[in-house]
Amino acid sequence: MKLVAFDPGYGAVKVFHEGGSFQMPSAVAVDGGRRVTGMLGLRARRPPLEVALPEGRFFVGEGAHDWGRPVESLDFERLTGSPEMRALFCGAMTRAGIEGEAELVVGLPVEAMSGPEAPGTIQAVKAFLRGVWIWSAEGHERRLEVREVLVTGQPAGALFDYFLDMDGQPLPERRGEFASEIGIINIGMNTLDLMAARKGELVQRLTGGETLGVRRLLALLNPDGLYTLAELDARLRRKELDVRPALPIWTREVLGFIERQWGRGWRRFARIIAVGGGALLLGPALAERFEGKLFVPDDPVISTARGLYKLGRQRQRRG
C-alpha cells in the first residue's frame, strides 16, 4: 500500500510519495463542451488536464481558467468534499501516477483545525477522502482506494521536514534543537499559519492563523477584479507579475500579524522555519526581522508535503 502525502493548498495541491513529488496549480474550471477551431495566425494551445467525475467534467491545473468556467472558492468547506477539490484530487493523483491502494497523510491550515468546529472538519475531510475513487483522465479510467486518512496541521509538516530524514528517522545534527522551542511560519495562498512547538508538543498560545496569504498580495494588485486568482498566480509563478507596488503593504500586514501573535516570544525560539510560496516572496523581510534565526528549506513550497510524508514513514516504523 502506497504512502502518499497530500497538501491541498489553495494555490497549488502538492503530492509527495516514494516516487517523488508533484505540484499542480489549484485551478479548476467546468468544461462547457464548446471549442473554437484553429484560426489562421494564432497558435493552438494544448488543453489542460481534463477529469471526468459523476459531478461533471473539469479542467484542472495550469491554464484551466482559460478553457472553461472558473470555479474559485477559498472557504474551508472546499476541503471537505466540494466538486472542485474532488477534481483537483483526481487530477493530482493522475499526474503523480498514484493508483491502486494508498494511505494518505493530509495537512490542513491551522484555522481549519481551530475552534469548536475543528473536530467536525477533520472528520469530514477523512470521510471525503477515504474510500474508492473512480475517474477518467487522459483517455483512461482510473481507480484508487484510500484505505486510511491521517490529518494534521500544515505547519506540523514543515516541522517534521526539518527534523526527520526520508525514512522518518531523526536527523542527528538537529536532534539537540528538538527539545527547544521552534517556530513555524507557513505562508500559503490563502492563509498565514504560525505554530510553536517544544519537545514535539504544541504551544497553544503561540499558534494561530489568519487569511493573509499570497491571495492578499494578489488582491492588492487586482482591485477591479479583472483577473481570477489562478490567473494572477500563474503570472506570479512565471515571474510576469510586478508585485513591487503592493509588496510593502502586504509585508507590513504579515509582520503585523506575527507581532500580534508572537510579540517578543519569538526570541525564545531556537529556530524559525518559513515555508510556503509566500516564504519565497518575504524571505528577506523575515530574515531581517528574526535576526539569524530564520531557516528556509531548499524547496519551501513542497516542504509541508515532504514533511507529512516523513511523519507517515515515522508512524509506519513505529507500527
C-alpha positions in Angstrom: 0.0 0.0 0.0 1.4 3.4 -1.1 2.1 6.1 1.5 1.0 9.4 -0.1 1.2 12.9 1.5 -1.4 15.3 0.2 -1.2 19.1 0.8 -4.5 20.6 -0.6 -3.2 24.1 -0.9 -5.3 26.9 -2.3 -2.5 28.0 -4.7 -1.4 24.5 -5.6 -2.1 21.0 -4.5 1.1 19.1 -3.6 1.7 15.4 -3.5 4.7 13.6 -2.1 5.3 9.8 -2.2 8.1 7.3 -2.6 8.4 8.1 -6.3 9.0 11.8 -5.7 6.9 15.0 -5.5 4.4 16.7 -7.7 2.5 20.0 -7.5 -0.3 21.4 -9.6 -1.9 24.8 -9.6 -5.3 24.7 -7.8 -7.2 26.0 -10.8 -10.5 24.3 -11.7 -12.9 25.1 -14.5 -16.1 23.4 -15.6 -15.9 22.1 -19.2 -18.7 23.8 -21.1 -18.1 21.5 -24.1 -17.5 24.2 -26.7 -14.3 24.6 -28.6 -13.1 27.3 -31.1 -11.4 25.7 -34.1 -8.0 26.9 -35.2 -7.7 30.4 -36.6 -5.1 31.5 -39.1 -2.2 33.3 -37.5 -3.0 32.0 -33.9 -1.3 29.0 -32.4 -3.5 26.2 -31.0 -2.8 25.7 -27.3 -2.8 22.2 -25.8 -5.7 21.9 -23.3 -5.1 21.4 -19.6 -5.8 18.1 -17.9 -9.5 17.1 -18.0 -11.0 15.0 -15.3 -14.4 13.3 -15.7 -16.3 12.7 -12.5 -20.0 11.9 -11.7 -20.4 15.7 -11.0 -19.2 16.6 -14.4 -16.1 17.3 -16.5 -13.5 19.6 -15.2 -10.3 21.2 -16.4 -7.6 21.3 -13.7 -4.2 22.7 -13.3 -2.3 25.3 -15.2 -4.4 27.1 -17.8 -7.7 25.7 -16.6 -9.4 29.1 -16.3 -8.6 29.8 -20.0 -10.6 26.8 -21.1 -13.8 26.7 -19.0 -16.0 28.4 -16.4 -13.8 29.1 -13.4 -14.7 27.6 -10.1 -12.9 29.5 -7.4 -13.7 29.3 -3.7 -11.4 30.0 -0.7 -13.6 28.8 2.1 -12.7 25.8 4.3 -15.8 23.9 3.1 -13.8 23.4 -0.1 -11.6 20.9 1.8 -14.5 18.7 2.9 -15.9 17.4 -0.4 -16.5 20.2 -2.8 -16.6 19.3 -6.6 -13.5 21.4 -7.3 -11.5 19.6 -4.6 -12.7 16.2 -6.0 -11.4 17.3 -9.4 -8.1 18.6 -8.0 -7.5 15.5 -6.0 -8.1 13.2 -9.0 -6.0 15.4 -11.2 -3.1 15.4 -8.8 -3.3 11.6 -8.4 -3.3 11.3 -12.2 -0.3 13.5 -12.7 1.6 11.8 -9.8 0.8 8.3 -11.1 -1.0 7.2 -7.9 -3.4 4.2 -8.4 -4.2 1.0 -6.5 -4.3 1.3 -2.7 -3.0 4.2 -0.6 -2.7 5.6 2.8 -3.0 9.4 2.9 -1.3 11.9 5.3 -3.1 15.2 4.8 -2.2 18.7 6.0 -4.9 21.3 6.9 -4.5 25.1 7.7 -4.3 26.0 11.4 -7.6 27.9 11.1 -9.4 24.7 9.9 -8.1 22.9 12.9 -9.0 25.5 15.5 -12.2 26.2 17.4 -15.3 24.1 18.2 -15.9 23.2 14.5 -12.4 21.6 14.1 -13.3 18.0 15.1 -16.2 18.0 12.6 -13.9 19.5 9.9 -11.3 16.8 10.4 -13.8 14.0 10.3 -15.4 15.5 7.2 -12.0 15.6 5.5 -11.3 11.9 6.4 -14.8 10.8 5.2 -14.4 12.7 2.0 -11.0 11.2 1.1 -11.4 7.7 2.4 -12.9 5.1 0.1 -12.8 4.1 -3.6 -12.2 6.8 -6.2 -13.0 6.1 -9.8 -12.5 8.8 -12.5 -11.4 9.2 -16.1 -8.4 11.3 -17.3 -6.1 11.2 -20.3 -8.4 8.8 -22.0 -8.3 6.1 -19.3 -10.4 5.1 -16.4 -8.5 5.2 -13.1 -9.1 3.7 -9.7 -7.7 4.5 -6.3 -8.7 3.0 -2.9 -7.8 5.2 0.0 -7.6 2.8 2.9 -6.7 5.3 5.7 -6.5 9.0 6.1 -4.4 10.8 8.7 -4.9 14.5 9.3 -2.6 17.1 10.9 -1.8 20.8 10.6 0.2 22.0 7.6 2.9 23.6 9.9 3.5 20.2 11.5 4.6 19.0 8.1 7.2 21.8 8.0 8.4 20.9 11.5 8.9 17.2 10.7 10.5 18.0 7.3 13.2 19.9 9.4 13.7 17.2 12.0 13.3 13.9 10.1 15.0 12.1 7.2 13.2 10.4 4.4 12.8 7.2 6.4 11.2 9.0 9.3 14.3 8.9 11.5 15.5 11.9 13.5 18.4 13.8 11.8 21.3 13.5 14.3 22.6 17.1 13.6 19.2 18.6 14.6 18.3 16.3 17.5 19.5 18.9 20.0 17.1 21.5 18.8 14.1 19.3 19.2 14.0 20.0 23.0 14.0 23.7 22.3 11.1 25.8 21.1 10.7 26.0 17.3 8.6 28.5 15.4 6.9 27.7 12.1 5.7 30.4 9.6 3.6 28.9 6.8 2.6 31.5 4.1 0.4 29.8 1.6 -2.0 31.2 -1.0 -5.0 31.5 1.4 -3.6 31.5 4.9 -0.7 32.6 7.1 -0.2 30.0 9.8 2.0 30.3 12.8 2.9 27.5 15.1 5.3 26.9 18.0 6.4 23.5 19.3 8.5 22.3 22.2 9.7 18.7 22.5 7.1 17.7 20.0 4.3 19.4 21.9 2.2 22.3 20.6 2.5 25.6 22.3 -1.1 26.8 22.0 -0.6 30.5 22.9 1.9 30.9 20.1 -0.1 29.1 17.4 -2.8 30.7 15.2 -3.7 31.5 11.6 -5.2 34.3 9.5 -6.3 34.7 5.9 -3.3 36.8 5.0 -1.7 34.5 2.5 -0.5 35.4 -1.0 -4.1 36.0 -2.0 -3.9 39.3 -0.1 -1.0 40.4 -2.2 -2.8 39.5 -5.4 -6.0 41.2 -4.3 -4.0 44.4 -3.8 -2.8 44.1 -7.4 -6.3 43.3 -8.7 -8.6 46.0 -7.2 -11.0 45.8 -10.2 -11.2 42.0 -10.2 -10.2 41.8 -13.8 -8.4 38.5 -13.3 -9.1 35.3 -11.4 -6.9 34.4 -8.5 -5.5 31.5 -10.5 -4.7 33.7 -13.5 -2.7 36.1 -11.3 -1.0 33.2 -9.5 0.1 31.8 -12.9 1.6 35.1 -13.9 3.4 35.3 -10.5 4.9 31.8 -10.9 6.1 32.7 -14.4 7.6 35.9 -13.0 5.4 38.1 -15.3 3.7 39.9 -12.4 5.3 43.0 -10.9 4.5 42.8 -7.2 6.6 45.8 -6.1 3.7 48.2 -5.8 1.8 46.1 -3.3 4.6 44.1 -1.6 5.4 46.7 1.1 1.8 46.8 2.2 1.4 43.1 2.3 4.7 42.7 4.1 3.5 45.1 6.9 0.3 43.2 7.2 2.1 39.8 7.6 4.7 41.2 10.0 1.9 42.9 11.9 0.0 39.6 12.4 3.2 37.8 13.5 3.8 40.6 16.0 0.3 40.3 17.4 0.6 36.5 17.7 4.2 36.1 18.9 5.2 39.5 20.3 8.7 39.2 21.6 8.1 35.5 22.2 10.0 34.5 19.0 13.2 35.4 20.8 12.7 32.1 22.8 12.8 30.0 19.6 16.0 28.1 18.7 14.9 28.2 15.1 12.1 29.8 13.0 11.2 27.7 9.9 9.5 29.6 7.0 7.7 27.6 4.3 5.1 28.1 1.6 5.2 30.2 -1.6 5.0 33.4 0.4 8.3 32.5 2.1 10.0 33.0 -1.3 8.5 36.5 -1.6 9.1 37.6 2.0 12.3 35.7 2.8 14.5 38.9 3.0 12.0 40.7 5.3 11.6 37.7 7.6 15.3 37.2 7.8 15.8 40.8 8.8 13.1 40.6 11.4 14.2 37.4 13.0 17.9 38.2 13.4 19.6 35.0 12.2 17.0 32.5 13.5 15.3 32.0 10.2 15.6 28.8 8.2 14.0 28.4 4.7 14.1 24.9 3.3 15.6 24.1 -0.1 12.1 23.9 -1.5 9.7 25.8 0.8 6.7 25.1 -1.5 7.0 21.3 -1.3 8.4 21.2 2.3 5.0 20.7 4.0 4.1 17.7 1.8 7.5 16.2 2.2 7.3 16.6 6.0 3.9 14.9 6.0 5.4 12.0 4.1 8.2 11.8 6.7 5.7 11.8 9.5 3.8 9.0 7.8 7.1 7.0 7.5 7.8 7.5 11.2 4.4 6.2 12.1 4.9 3.1 9.9 8.1 2.3 11.6 6.5 2.6 15.0 3.8 0.2 13.9 
